[in-house]
Amino acid sequence: MSEKSPHFRPSIETQKSNETTKRSEKTGQGGETHQQGSDDARLTTAQGVPVSDNQNTLKVGSRGPALLEDFHFREKMFHFDHERIPERVVHARGYGARGYFETTDAIPDLTSAHLLQEKGRKVPAFVRFSTVAGNKGSMDLARDARGFAVKLYTEEGNWDIVGNNIPVFFIQDAMKFPDLVHSVKEAPDRAFPQAQSAHDNFWDFISLMPEAMHMIMWTMSDRGIPRSFRFMEGFGVHTFRFVNAEGKSHFVKFHWKPKQGLQSVLWDEAVKINGADPDFHRRDLWDAIQAGDYPEWELGVQVFDDAFANKFDFDVLDATKLIPEEDVPVRIIGRLVLDSVVENFFAETEQVAFCTQNIVRGIDFTNDPLLQGRNFSYLDTQIKRLGGPNFTHIPVNAPKCPFAHFQQDGHMAMHNPTGRANYEPNSWKDGGPRADAETGFTSYPEAIEGEKRKVRAELFADHYSQARQFYESQTEVEQGHIADALIFELSKCEVLDIRKRVAAHLPNIDTDLARVVSDGLGFDEMPKPHAPRRDMVEGLKPSDALSILKNGPDSFKGRKLGILVTDGIDGGLLASLQQAVKDVGGMVEIVAPTIGGIKTSDGKSVSADQKIDGGPSVLYDAVAVMASADGVKKLASIHPAKEFAADAFAHAKFIALTGEAEQLFHAAGVDDFDDGVFRLEGKDDCADFIEACGKMRFWQRG
């Protein structure tokens, strides 16, 4: 069989020898890697046409819009969008809720969007949170970016803000999206690993894509393992346009800021939560809404003009870059409240179709090459996934304002034009709808000039400056978590050369980070740094807005306390602790040796929410252990109870305990208590403990 046959399969030995094959490489003016193949390994389209550039879409000039005639991009994205049925190719594991958006600061000077013309205007909303890499059955707490997609049912049509919990992305051009997703998904030969990036394919791709290093800093940080959907930010990622009634344009970036504050978990917690409750994020959102603790976010905008864009150190069309809030403050203009769970998961959460191209009058696109590709890709994949062009007939996708058009028939059509006219122009008396030049959507008349070329703008070539800024903006604790995450992820790569290629990017971000990671991976010396493809911008100031710990909560509101109890405890003290949590808007779960609960010292029954082996301390934001002398002896003989105590202490949680309960911690190997451990003797002690819990962690313990 010829080696050129598509059915040729190399031997295992050949596969291993080719694992780290070096190819000749060139660098584009945007700093992107162009690997060059031989005639025997020449990349072609599915029609056999050799490809000249697999890194960039065809544009008008280096910063112009993408062109529809780019058949290579359209074929590549078309095939990628149709790879999976019926679940989403990415963002397959999601969870949705309903609510509303309310304008709190009208901005008619910036946009003609009807929703934003008057303070107090309110519209229905549907939000879907998701992980990116895993399938529908994967666990909630994988290390991953999170989707944060918002559908606003405005009076002038549906407006989708299709974002993530991270403001930047891995790639600059949509041409690379299929490659990115292929690399992070399970390997095609072995079909694993699932819902994780700690494997050779992903890091091989990343090692050759320095543009991804800023995003890598974010995903390896605590942002990659949020505590809850309720406690994470959302970002529109791209630069869009506001256009006002006079036709004046400003650039805008969208931010969703949680009123509950930011919060994450530790990696060890994430691993254990995935085992104890793989639906942890889903359950958290459901329980909060059902309890009336409605999650809320503020919509903020960063608005800037061409003058700022032209003097900014980076290109505002580059999706791997952000604009620090210190440079352009975030202006709060509205609020999003989720106050209703879905009635049927499939009908709403699974069938909802978001699309970046769903915008309304007063909002417009820019020439961001990643955004341009998403505008094409989302609609194409929805047609495949939802069976045809009529997915807007599904209630969750249908606009709630009046609509009229001549579209007809097709798979699963729920409504068709009535009467004789199904075309326009026509001369019939009841001839149907007509375009409205005054109120209809009009694209901003941006002047475009340039050659048709597959290129990137030169400013795109700075891949490390903002990655360094992000790292330097983290607290020492958060920086340690980034290093630990990189060491863990890269330790799962079997090919040494891949580990070293990734590590060689790190000195360009931070020398100490590179040294810690290199030592953690057992390198004899740090790999020689990759040469930056553009001079880095020096002197970028740290931004407090980029740190989770600098933007944490100021109370225990919306958080959960786990109380491990035994027979014979003081029922009054337990009631005082429960009331202290309730007073600040928190939640309590009772954990006991049996699901039947316990009896207090005065003989009253207390029901349990969790049996000890089903309620580990990782499920809670803080813990308390209340035990009698006899009860603590029984707990000390139960392995899950000792783990409850040991993990709570190791994860820097605030801990409250009665005097007898100390023995459980001693049995778990914890002998020295610190100021993050509170003794409970009376009502005032309970209030003091819950006030301290508002800080979420006692990081000094680490």
C-alpha positions as CSV (number, residue, x, y, z in Angstrom):
1,M,0.0,0.0,0.0
2,S,1.4,3.4,-1.0
3,E,2.3,5.8,1.8
4,K,0.3,8.4,0.0
5,S,-2.9,6.4,0.4
6,P,-5.4,8.0,2.8
7,H,-5.7,4.6,4.4
8,F,-2.0,4.2,5.3
9,R,-1.4,3.7,9.0
10,P,2.2,4.1,10.3
11,S,3.5,1.7,12.8
12,I,3.6,2.5,16.5
13,E,7.4,3.0,16.2
14,T,6.9,5.4,13.3
15,Q,4.3,7.3,15.3
16,K,6.7,7.7,18.2
17,S,9.6,8.8,16.1
18,N,7.4,11.4,14.4
19,E,6.0,12.8,17.7
20,T,8.5,15.6,17.9
21,T,9.3,16.1,14.2
22,K,10.7,19.5,13.5
23,R,9.3,21.4,10.5
24,S,10.7,24.5,8.9
25,E,8.9,27.5,10.2
26,K,8.4,31.1,9.1
27,T,6.9,34.0,11.0
28,G,4.2,36.2,9.6
29,Q,4.2,40.0,10.3
30,G,1.6,39.4,13.0
31,G,4.0,37.0,14.7
32,E,2.1,33.9,13.8
33,T,3.8,30.6,13.2
34,H,3.7,29.3,9.5
35,Q,5.0,25.8,9.4
36,Q,6.2,24.8,5.9
37,G,5.7,21.2,4.6
38,S,7.2,19.3,1.8
39,D,5.4,18.1,-1.4
40,D,4.6,14.8,0.4
41,A,3.0,16.6,3.3
42,R,1.4,19.6,1.6
43,L,-1.8,20.9,3.2
44,T,-4.7,21.1,0.8
45,T,-8.4,21.8,0.8
46,A,-10.8,18.9,0.6
47,Q,-10.9,19.5,-3.1
48,G,-7.1,19.0,-3.3
49,V,-6.1,22.6,-3.7
50,P,-2.8,23.4,-2.0
51,V,-3.1,25.9,0.9
52,S,-0.7,28.8,1.0
53,D,-1.7,30.1,4.5
54,N,-3.4,28.2,7.3
55,Q,-3.1,30.9,9.9
56,N,-5.1,33.9,8.6
57,T,-8.4,34.6,6.9
58,L,-8.5,36.6,3.7
59,K,-9.0,40.3,4.5
60,V,-9.0,43.7,3.0
61,G,-5.6,44.9,4.3
62,S,-4.1,43.7,7.5
63,R,-6.9,45.2,9.7
64,G,-9.9,45.0,7.3
65,P,-13.0,42.8,7.3
66,A,-12.8,39.2,6.3
67,L,-13.9,38.3,2.8
68,L,-16.6,35.7,2.0
69,E,-14.6,34.5,-1.0
70,D,-12.0,32.8,1.3
71,F,-13.1,29.3,0.2
72,H,-10.4,27.7,2.4
73,F,-11.7,29.3,5.5
74,R,-15.3,28.6,4.7
75,E,-14.6,25.0,3.9
76,K,-12.6,24.5,7.0
77,M,-15.1,26.1,9.3
78,F,-18.1,24.5,7.5
79,H,-16.6,21.0,8.1
80,F,-15.7,21.8,11.7
81,D,-19.2,23.1,12.5
82,H,-20.7,19.8,11.2
83,E,-18.4,17.4,13.0
84,R,-20.8,16.6,15.8
85,I,-24.5,15.7,16.1
86,P,-26.5,16.5,18.1
87,E,-24.6,18.1,20.9
88,R,-22.6,21.3,20.5
89,V,-19.1,20.9,19.2
90,V,-17.9,23.2,22.0
91,H,-19.8,24.5,25.1
92,A,-21.7,21.2,25.1
93,R,-22.1,21.1,28.9
94,G,-24.2,24.1,29.8
95,Y,-26.8,25.3,32.2
96,G,-29.3,28.0,31.7
97,A,-31.6,30.3,33.6
98,R,-34.1,33.0,32.8
99,G,-34.3,36.5,34.2
100,Y,-34.4,40.1,33.1
101,F,-32.1,43.0,32.1
102,E,-32.8,46.5,33.3
103,T,-31.1,49.7,32.1
104,T,-29.7,51.7,35.0
105,D,-27.9,54.4,33.1
106,A,-29.3,55.6,29.7
107,I,-26.7,56.3,27.1
108,P,-28.5,57.8,24.0
109,D,-25.4,59.9,23.3
110,L,-23.5,56.7,22.6
111,T,-26.0,54.3,21.0
112,S,-29.4,54.3,19.4
113,A,-30.1,50.9,20.8
114,H,-33.7,51.2,22.1
115,L,-33.0,49.2,25.3
116,L,-30.4,51.8,26.4
117,Q,-32.3,55.0,25.6
118,E,-34.1,55.3,29.0
119,K,-33.3,54.4,32.6
120,G,-35.6,51.7,33.9
121,R,-36.3,49.9,30.6
122,K,-36.5,46.2,31.3
123,V,-36.5,43.2,28.9
124,P,-36.5,39.4,29.4
125,A,-33.2,37.6,29.3
126,F,-31.9,34.0,29.0
127,V,-28.4,33.1,30.1
128,R,-26.4,29.9,29.4
129,F,-23.2,29.2,31.3
130,S,-21.0,26.4,30.0
131,T,-17.6,24.7,29.9
132,V,-15.8,24.7,26.5
133,A,-14.0,21.4,26.1
134,G,-16.1,18.7,27.7
135,N,-19.1,16.8,26.3
136,K,-22.6,17.0,27.8
137,G,-21.8,14.4,30.4
138,S,-18.5,15.8,31.6
139,M,-18.0,17.3,35.1
140,D,-18.7,20.9,36.0
141,L,-15.3,21.8,37.6
142,A,-12.9,21.0,34.8
143,R,-10.1,23.5,34.4
144,D,-11.5,25.4,31.4
145,A,-12.8,28.7,30.1
146,R,-16.5,29.2,30.8
147,G,-19.1,30.4,28.4
148,F,-21.2,33.3,29.5
149,A,-23.9,33.8,26.8
150,V,-26.7,36.3,27.3
151,K,-29.8,36.6,25.1
152,L,-31.7,39.9,25.5
153,Y,-35.2,39.9,24.0
154,T,-35.4,43.6,23.2
155,E,-38.2,45.6,21.6
156,E,-36.2,45.8,18.4
157,G,-35.1,42.1,18.2
158,N,-32.8,39.7,20.0
159,W,-29.4,40.9,21.0
160,D,-26.9,38.2,22.0
161,I,-23.8,39.0,24.0
162,V,-21.9,35.7,23.5
163,G,-19.0,35.9,25.8
164,N,-16.8,34.0,28.3
165,N,-15.6,34.4,31.9
166,I,-12.2,35.4,30.5
167,P,-11.8,38.7,28.5
168,V,-9.3,37.3,26.0
169,F,-9.0,34.2,23.8
170,F,-6.4,31.7,22.7
171,I,-6.3,32.7,19.1
172,Q,-6.4,35.9,17.0
173,D,-7.9,34.6,13.8
174,A,-11.0,32.3,13.4
175,M,-9.0,30.2,10.9
176,K,-7.3,28.6,13.9
177,F,-10.5,27.7,15.9
178,P,-10.9,24.2,14.5
179,D,-7.2,23.5,15.3
180,L,-7.6,24.8,18.8
181,V,-10.6,22.7,19.6
182,H,-9.2,19.6,17.9
183,S,-6.1,19.9,20.1
184,V,-8.0,20.3,23.4
185,K,-10.6,17.7,22.7
186,E,-10.0,13.9,23.1
187,A,-7.3,12.5,20.8
188,P,-8.9,10.9,17.7
189,D,-7.1,7.6,18.1
190,R,-7.7,6.9,21.8
191,A,-10.8,9.1,22.5
192,F,-9.3,10.6,25.7
193,P,-8.7,12.6,27.8
194,Q,-12.1,14.2,28.2
195,A,-12.9,17.7,29.5
196,Q,-9.3,18.5,30.3
197,S,-6.3,20.2,28.7
198,A,-3.6,18.3,30.5
199,H,-2.4,16.2,27.6
200,D,0.2,16.3,24.7
201,N,-2.0,17.4,21.9
202,F,-3.2,20.6,23.6
203,W,0.2,21.7,24.9
204,D,1.9,20.8,21.6
205,F,-0.5,23.2,19.8
206,I,0.0,25.9,22.5
207,S,3.8,25.5,22.4
208,L,3.7,26.5,18.7
209,M,1.1,29.3,19.2
210,P,2.7,32.1,21.4
211,E,-0.4,34.2,20.8
212,A,-2.2,31.9,23.2
213,M,0.1,32.7,26.2
214,H,-2.0,35.5,27.6
215,M,-5.1,33.2,27.6
216,I,-3.0,30.4,29.1
217,M,-2.2,32.7,32.1
218,W,-5.9,33.2,32.6
219,T,-6.9,29.5,32.3
220,M,-4.1,28.3,34.5
221,S,-5.1,30.9,37.1
222,D,-8.0,30.5,39.5
223,R,-10.3,31.9,36.7
224,G,-10.2,28.4,35.2
225,I,-11.8,26.8,38.2
226,P,-14.6,29.2,39.4
227,R,-16.5,28.4,42.6
228,S,-19.8,29.0,40.9
229,F,-21.4,30.5,37.9
230,R,-22.7,33.1,40.3
231,F,-19.3,34.3,41.3
232,M,-17.6,34.8,38.0
233,E,-17.3,37.7,35.6
234,G,-18.5,37.7,32.0
235,F,-16.8,39.4,29.1
236,G,-17.9,40.1,25.5
237,V,-14.2,39.4,24.5
238,H,-14.3,41.4,21.2
239,T,-14.3,45.0,20.5
240,F,-17.8,46.1,19.1
241,R,-19.2,49.4,18.1
242,F,-21.8,51.7,19.6
243,V,-23.5,53.9,17.0
244,N,-25.8,56.7,18.0
245,A,-28.8,58.2,16.2
246,E,-26.5,60.7,14.4
247,G,-24.4,57.9,13.1
248,K,-21.4,58.7,15.3
249,S,-19.4,55.6,16.3
250,H,-17.4,54.6,19.4
251,F,-15.7,51.4,20.2
252,V,-17.1,49.3,23.1
253,K,-16.2,46.3,25.2
254,F,-18.8,44.6,27.4
255,H,-18.3,43.4,31.0
256,W,-20.6,41.5,33.3
257,K,-19.6,42.1,37.0
258,P,-21.1,39.8,39.6
259,K,-22.7,41.7,42.6
260,Q,-21.8,38.6,44.6
261,G,-18.1,39.2,44.1
262,L,-15.5,36.8,42.6
263,Q,-14.6,33.4,44.0
264,S,-12.8,30.3,42.9
265,V,-11.8,26.9,44.3
266,L,-8.4,25.3,44.8
267,W,-7.3,22.6,42.3
268,D,-7.4,19.9,44.9
269,E,-11.0,21.0,45.8
270,A,-12.0,20.9,42.1
271,V,-10.8,17.3,41.7
272,K,-12.7,16.2,44.8
273,I,-15.8,18.2,44.0
274,N,-15.9,16.5,40.6
275,G,-16.0,13.2,42.3
276,A,-18.4,14.1,45.1
277,D,-20.8,16.2,42.9
278,P,-20.0,16.5,39.2
279,D,-23.1,18.7,38.9
280,F,-21.8,21.2,41.5
281,H,-22.2,24.3,39.4
282,R,-25.6,23.3,38.1
283,R,-26.9,22.5,41.6
284,D,-25.5,25.7,43.0
285,L,-27.4,27.9,40.4
286,W,-30.6,25.9,40.7
287,D,-30.6,26.0,44.5
288,A,-29.8,29.7,44.7
289,I,-32.6,30.7,42.4
290,Q,-35.1,28.3,44.0
291,A,-34.2,29.8,47.4
292,G,-34.8,33.3,46.2
293,D,-31.1,34.3,46.3
294,Y,-31.2,35.6,42.7
295,P,-27.7,36.0,41.1
296,E,-27.1,39.5,39.8
297,W,-24.5,41.1,37.5
298,E,-23.9,44.7,36.5
299,L,-23.4,45.4,32.8
300,G,-20.4,47.6,32.3
301,V,-19.0,49.1,29.2
302,Q,-15.5,50.4,28.2
303,V,-16.1,53.0,25.6
304,F,-13.3,54.6,23.6
305,D,-12.7,56.4,20.3
306,D,-10.3,56.1,17.4
307,A,-7.9,58.4,19.0
308,F,-7.4,56.1,22.0
309,A,-7.3,53.0,19.7
310,N,-4.6,54.6,17.6
311,K,-2.4,55.4,20.6
312,F,-3.0,52.2,22.5
313,D,0.0,49.9,22.8
314,F,-2.0,47.0,21.3
315,D,-4.5,46.5,18.5
316,V,-8.1,46.8,19.7
317,L,-9.0,44.2,17.1
318,D,-6.8,41.6,18.7
319,A,-8.9,39.2,20.8
320,T,-5.9,38.0,22.7
321,K,-5.6,41.5,24.3
322,L,-7.7,43.5,26.8
323,I,-7.9,47.1,27.7
324,P,-7.0,47.6,31.4
325,E,-9.8,49.2,33.4
326,E,-7.2,51.7,34.7
327,D,-6.8,53.0,31.1
328,V,-10.5,52.9,30.2
329,P,-12.8,52.7,33.3
330,V,-15.8,50.4,33.1
331,R,-19.1,52.4,33.2
332,I,-22.1,50.6,34.7
333,I,-25.2,50.9,32.5
334,G,-27.5,48.1,33.5
335,R,-28.1,45.0,35.6
336,L,-28.9,41.4,34.8
337,V,-30.9,39.3,37.3
338,L,-31.6,35.6,37.1
339,D,-34.8,34.9,38.9
340,S,-36.3,31.8,37.2
341,V,-35.1,28.3,36.5
342,V,-36.1,26.6,33.2
343,E,-39.2,24.5,32.9
344,N,-37.6,22.0,30.6
345,F,-33.8,21.6,30.2
346,F,-33.9,20.4,26.6
347,A,-36.5,22.8,25.3
348,E,-34.6,25.8,26.6
349,T,-31.0,25.2,27.7
350,E,-30.2,22.6,25.1
351,Q,-32.1,24.3,22.2
352,V,-31.1,27.9,22.8
353,A,-29.0,29.2,19.9
354,F,-26.7,32.1,20.5
355,C,-25.0,33.9,17.7
356,T,-22.5,36.8,17.7
357,Q,-24.2,38.2,14.6
358,N,-27.5,38.8,16.6
359,I,-27.2,42.5,17.2
360,V,-29.7,45.3,17.2
361,R,-29.7,48.9,15.9
362,G,-27.1,50.9,17.7
363,I,-24.7,48.0,18.0
364,D,-22.3,47.0,15.2
365,F,-19.2,44.9,14.5
366,T,-15.6,45.7,14.1
367,N,-13.1,43.9,11.9
368,D,-11.7,41.7,14.6
369,P,-10.8,38.6,12.6
370,L,-12.0,36.2,15.3
371,L,-15.4,38.0,15.6
372,Q,-15.8,38.0,11.8
373,G,-15.3,34.2,11.7
374,R,-17.7,33.6,14.6
375,N,-20.4,35.6,12.8
376,F,-20.2,33.0,10.0
377,S,-19.6,29.9,12.2
378,Y,-22.4,30.2,14.7
379,L,-25.2,30.4,12.2
380,D,-23.8,27.5,10.2
381,T,-23.5,25.2,13.2
382,Q,-26.9,26.0,14.5
383,I,-28.5,25.0,11.2
384,K,-26.7,21.6,11.5
385,R,-27.3,21.1,15.2
386,L,-31.0,22.2,15.3
387,G,-32.0,20.5,12.1
388,G,-32.5,23.3,9.7
389,P,-33.1,27.1,9.1
390,N,-36.2,27.3,11.4
391,F,-34.5,27.2,14.7
392,T,-35.8,30.7,15.4
393,H,-39.3,29.1,15.6
394,I,-38.3,27.4,18.8
395,P,-39.7,29.5,21.7
396,V,-36.4,30.1,23.5
397,N,-34.9,31.5,20.3
398,A,-37.9,33.4,19.0
399,P,-38.0,37.2,19.5
400,K,-40.6,38.6,21.9
401,C,-41.2,41.7,19.8
402,P,-43.3,41.7,16.6
403,F,-41.5,40.2,13.6
404,A,-42.4,39.8,9.9
405,H,-40.6,38.4,6.9
406,F,-41.0,36.3,3.8
407,Q,-39.0,33.3,4.9
408,Q,-40.9,30.1,4.4
409,D,-41.0,26.3,4.5
410,G,-37.9,24.3,5.4
411,H,-37.5,21.6,8.1
412,M,-39.8,22.0,11.1
413,A,-41.5,25.3,9.9
414,M,-43.9,26.4,12.7
415,H,-45.3,29.4,10.8
416,N,-45.2,30.7,7.2
417,P,-46.2,33.9,5.4
418,T,-50.0,34.3,5.1
419,G,-51.8,35.5,2.0
420,R,-50.6,35.5,-1.6
421,A,-47.4,37.5,-1.3
422,N,-44.2,35.6,-0.3
423,Y,-41.8,38.0,-2.2
424,E,-41.0,41.7,-2.3
425,P,-41.4,44.1,-4.0
426,N,-45.0,43.2,-4.9
427,S,-48.1,45.2,-5.8
428,W,-50.7,43.3,-3.7
429,K,-52.9,45.3,-1.3
430,D,-51.9,43.2,1.7
431,G,-48.4,42.7,0.3
432,G,-46.6,42.1,3.6
433,P,-43.7,43.8,5.4
434,R,-41.4,46.4,3.9
435,A,-37.9,47.7,4.9
436,D,-37.8,50.9,7.0
437,A,-34.9,53.1,6.1
438,E,-35.5,55.3,9.2
439,T,-35.6,52.7,12.0
440,G,-34.1,49.6,10.4
441,F,-30.6,48.3,11.2
442,T,-27.9,50.1,9.3
443,S,-24.2,49.1,9.3
444,Y,-21.7,51.8,10.3
445,P,-20.2,53.2,7.0
446,E,-16.6,52.5,7.9
447,A,-14.2,53.4,5.1
448,I,-12.2,50.3,4.0
449,E,-9.2,50.2,1.8
450,G,-6.5,47.6,1.3
451,E,-5.2,44.7,-0.7
452,K,-6.8,41.3,-0.5
453,R,-4.3,39.3,1.5
454,K,-4.0,36.6,4.2
455,V,-2.2,38.7,6.8
456,R,-2.4,40.0,10.3
457,A,-1.7,43.5,11.5
458,E,1.8,43.9,12.9
459,L,0.7,44.9,16.4
460,F,-0.8,41.4,16.7
461,A,2.8,40.0,17.0
462,D,3.2,41.1,20.7
463,H,2.3,37.9,22.5
464,Y,3.8,38.3,25.9
465,S,3.4,41.9,27.2
466,Q,-0.2,41.5,28.5
467,A,0.5,37.9,29.7
468,R,3.2,39.5,31.9
469,Q,0.9,42.2,33.0
470,F,-1.8,39.7,34.0
471,Y,0.7,37.6,36.0
472,E,2.1,40.7,37.8
473,S,-1.4,41.7,38.7
474,Q,-2.0,38.6,40.7
475,T,-1.4,38.2,44.4
476,E,1.4,36.0,45.6
477,V,-1.1,33.3,46.4
478,E,-2.6,33.4,42.9
479,Q,0.8,33.4,41.2
480,G,1.6,30.2,43.1
481,H,-1.6,28.6,41.8
482,I,-0.6,29.5,38.2
483,A,2.8,27.9,38.6
484,D,1.2,24.8,40.2
485,A,-1.3,24.5,37.4
486,L,1.3,24.7,34.7
487,I,3.5,22.1,36.5
488,F,0.5,19.7,36.8
489,E,-0.7,20.2,33.2
490,L,2.7,19.8,31.7
491,S,3.5,16.8,33.9
492,K,0.7,15.0,32.0
493,C,2.5,15.5,28.7
494,E,4.4,12.3,27.7
495,V,6.7,14.1,25.2
496,L,9.6,16.0,26.9
497,D,10.1,18.3,24.0
498,I,6.5,19.6,24.3
499,R,7.1,20.4,28.0
500,K,10.3,22.3,27.2
501,R,8.7,24.3,24.3
502,V,5.9,25.5,26.6
503,A,8.3,26.3,29.4
504,A,10.5,28.3,27.0
505,H,7.7,30.8,26.6
506,L,7.6,31.5,30.4
507,P,10.8,33.6,30.8
508,N,9.2,36.2,28.5
509,I,6.4,36.5,31.1
510,D,8.2,36.2,34.4
511,T,11.6,34.7,35.2
512,D,10.6,33.5,38.6
513,L,7.6,31.7,37.1
514,A,9.8,30.1,34.5
515,R,12.2,28.9,37.2
516,V,9.5,27.5,39.5
517,V,7.9,25.6,36.6
518,S,11.2,24.3,35.3
519,D,12.2,23.1,38.7
520,G,8.8,21.5,39.2
521,L,9.2,19.6,35.9
522,G,12.6,18.4,36.9
523,F,14.6,20.2,34.2
524,D,18.3,20.5,34.7
525,E,18.1,24.1,33.6
526,M,15.5,26.5,32.2
527,P,14.9,26.1,28.5
528,K,16.3,28.9,26.3
529,P,13.5,31.5,25.9
530,H,11.7,31.8,22.6
531,A,12.6,35.0,20.9
532,P,9.6,37.4,21.1
533,R,8.3,38.2,17.6
534,R,7.8,41.8,18.5
535,D,9.5,44.0,21.1
536,M,7.6,43.8,24.3
537,V,6.0,46.8,25.9
538,E,7.8,47.6,29.1
539,G,6.4,49.3,32.1
540,L,2.8,48.1,31.9
541,K,1.3,48.6,35.3
542,P,-0.4,45.8,37.2
543,S,-4.2,46.0,37.1
544,D,-6.1,45.1,40.3
545,A,-9.2,44.3,38.3
546,L,-7.4,41.2,36.9
547,S,-7.1,39.5,40.3
548,I,-9.8,37.4,41.9
549,L,-8.6,37.9,45.5
550,K,-8.5,41.7,45.1
551,N,-12.2,41.5,44.0
552,G,-13.5,39.0,46.4
553,P,-16.8,39.2,48.4
554,D,-17.2,41.5,51.4
555,S,-19.7,39.1,53.2
556,F,-20.8,35.5,53.4
557,K,-24.0,36.4,51.4
558,G,-24.8,33.7,48.9
559,R,-22.2,31.3,50.3
560,K,-22.7,28.0,52.1
561,L,-21.6,26.8,55.5
562,G,-21.3,23.0,56.2
563,I,-21.8,22.0,59.8
564,L,-20.7,18.6,60.8
565,V,-22.6,17.5,63.9
566,T,-23.0,14.6,66.3
567,D,-25.5,13.5,68.9
568,G,-25.3,15.4,72.2
569,I,-24.4,18.8,71.0
570,D,-25.8,22.1,72.3
571,G,-28.9,22.7,70.2
572,G,-29.0,26.4,71.2
573,L,-25.5,27.0,70.0
574,L,-26.3,25.2,66.7
575,A,-29.4,27.4,66.3
576,S,-27.3,30.6,66.9
577,L,-24.8,29.6,64.3
578,Q,-27.6,28.8,61.8
579,Q,-29.2,32.2,62.5
580,A,-25.9,34.1,62.1
581,V,-25.5,32.6,58.6
582,K,-29.2,33.4,57.7
583,D,-28.7,37.0,58.9
584,V,-26.1,37.7,56.3
585,G,-27.9,35.9,53.5
586,G,-25.9,32.6,53.5
587,M,-27.0,29.0,53.4
588,V,-26.4,26.1,55.8
589,E,-26.2,22.3,55.3
590,I,-26.1,19.9,58.2
591,V,-23.7,17.0,57.8
592,A,-24.0,14.0,60.1
593,P,-22.7,10.4,60.6
594,T,-26.1,9.2,59.3
595,I,-28.7,10.7,57.0
596,G,-31.2,10.3,59.8
597,G,-29.6,13.2,61.6
598,I,-28.8,13.6,65.3
599,K,-30.3,14.4,68.7
600,T,-29.1,17.4,70.7
601,S,-28.3,17.3,74.4
602,D,-31.9,18.2,75.3
603,G,-33.3,15.4,73.1
604,K,-34.4,17.4,70.1
605,S,-34.0,15.9,66.6
606,V,-31.9,17.7,63.9
607,S,-32.3,16.3,60.4
608,A,-29.3,16.0,58.2
609,D,-28.9,17.3,54.6
610,Q,-25.8,15.1,53.9
611,K,-24.3,11.9,55.3
612,I,-20.7,12.5,56.1
613,D,-19.3,10.4,53.2
614,G,-21.6,12.4,50.8
615,G,-20.9,15.8,52.2
616,P,-17.1,16.4,52.1
617,S,-15.9,19.8,53.2
618,V,-14.9,20.7,49.6
619,L,-18.6,21.4,48.9
620,Y,-18.7,24.3,51.4
621,D,-17.2,27.8,51.6
622,A,-16.6,27.4,55.3
623,V,-17.2,24.7,57.8
624,A,-18.0,24.1,61.5
625,V,-17.7,21.0,63.5
626,M,-19.9,20.6,66.6
627,A,-19.4,17.4,68.5
628,S,-20.0,16.0,72.0
629,A,-17.3,14.0,73.8
630,D,-18.8,10.7,72.8
631,G,-19.7,11.9,69.3
632,V,-16.1,13.1,68.4
633,K,-14.7,9.7,69.3
634,K,-17.1,8.2,66.7
635,L,-16.1,10.8,64.2
636,A,-12.4,10.2,64.7
637,S,-13.0,6.6,63.7
638,I,-14.7,7.5,60.4
639,H,-12.3,8.2,57.5
640,P,-14.6,10.6,55.6
641,A,-14.9,12.7,58.8
642,K,-11.2,12.9,59.2
643,E,-10.9,13.9,55.6
644,F,-13.6,16.5,56.2
645,A,-11.4,18.1,58.8
646,A,-8.0,17.7,57.1
647,D,-9.3,19.1,53.8
648,A,-11.0,22.0,55.4
649,F,-7.7,23.0,57.1
650,A,-5.6,22.3,54.0
651,H,-7.8,24.4,51.8
652,A,-7.5,27.4,54.0
653,K,-11.1,27.5,54.9
654,F,-12.4,29.4,58.0
655,I,-13.3,26.8,60.6
656,A,-15.5,26.9,63.7
657,L,-15.5,24.2,66.3
658,T,-16.7,23.4,69.8
659,G,-14.1,22.3,72.3
660,E,-14.6,18.6,71.9
661,A,-14.4,18.9,68.1
662,E,-10.7,19.6,68.3
663,Q,-10.1,15.9,68.8
664,L,-11.3,15.2,65.2
665,F,-8.7,17.6,63.8
666,H,-6.0,16.0,65.9
667,A,-7.0,12.6,64.6
668,A,-6.7,14.0,61.1
669,G,-3.2,15.2,61.7
670,V,-4.0,18.9,62.4
671,D,-2.4,19.9,65.7
672,D,-1.6,23.6,65.4
673,F,-4.6,25.9,65.0
674,D,-4.3,29.4,63.7
675,D,-6.4,32.6,63.6
676,G,-8.6,31.1,60.9
677,V,-10.0,28.6,63.5
678,F,-12.8,29.9,65.8
679,R,-14.0,28.3,69.0
680,L,-17.7,28.5,69.5
681,E,-19.0,29.0,73.0
682,G,-21.8,31.6,72.6
683,K,-23.9,33.6,70.2
684,D,-21.4,36.4,69.8
685,D,-18.7,33.8,68.7
686,C,-21.1,32.7,65.9
687,A,-21.5,36.2,64.6
688,D,-17.7,36.9,64.7
689,F,-17.0,33.6,62.8
690,I,-19.5,34.4,60.0
691,E,-18.1,37.9,59.7
692,A,-14.6,36.5,59.2
693,C,-16.0,34.0,56.7
694,G,-16.8,37.0,54.4
695,K,-13.1,37.0,53.5
696,M,-13.6,33.4,52.1
697,R,-10.1,32.0,52.9
698,F,-7.5,32.3,55.6
699,W,-4.7,32.5,53.1
700,Q,-2.0,33.0,55.8
701,R,-2.4,29.3,56.5
702,G,-0.9,28.5,53.1
